[in-house]
Amino acid sequence: MANSKDADVKVYTEMTGYAAEMTSRKMKLANGVTAEQITKKVDATGGKLKAIAGVKAQLATLVDEKNALCKDLLDLRKKLREGVKGVYGDNSAEYQAVGGVRASERKKPVRKPK
């Protein structure tokens, strides 16, 4: 199934061509559809498609910036815990207070029988 973006661009392109054909052939339809009506709607649609593309580009930039900031926060959290662990130890209340798991509370490894 094609996504809606592809379908929107396809109908926009298609109708642009139809409007040009109607204008070049000076077609008049009995149901009242005119090349001018089509051109007006095509222009409005094209403007909205361009606006949407611009917003999507801005969103992509903001998401990239947010991802970089989150990565920096994760690195900072790691350094914070390492610093607390170095000063107070990995079994301290301070280490637990910054999100670390105390060494005494960690699950002991289980040996597999041979």
Secondary structure by P-SEA (a helix, b strand, c coil): cccaaaaaaaaaaaaaaaaaaaaaacccccccccaaaaaaaaaaaaaaaaaaaaaaaaaaaaaaaaaaaaaaaaaaaaaaaaaaaaacccccaaaaaacccccccccccccccc
